[in-house]
Amino acid sequence: MILVLLNKIVFCFKGAVPTLTNSYVLLLFFWSVNVLIIELHKAELTFIS
């Protein structure tokens, strides 16, 4: 579900800003995924404690 949402966001970036290269979009995508994973780990830690 989250991945589908991220894919839509990346697709919107591609459509809105055609000048962006695919590599930049990929970097943005992976950065977003990393941020999400970090936030999920924080939430898990606070939930456990």
C-alpha positions, 0 to 999 in steps of 0.5 A: 500500500505504502509502496503504491503511494510512493510510486504514484508520488514518483510518477507525479514528479515525473509528469510534473517536472519532465526535466528531472532525470530518472536517476534523480527521481530514483534518488528521491524515491529511495530517500523517501523509502529510507525516511519511512523505514526510519520513522517506522522503526522509531514508532516501533521502538516507542510502541514497545517501550 
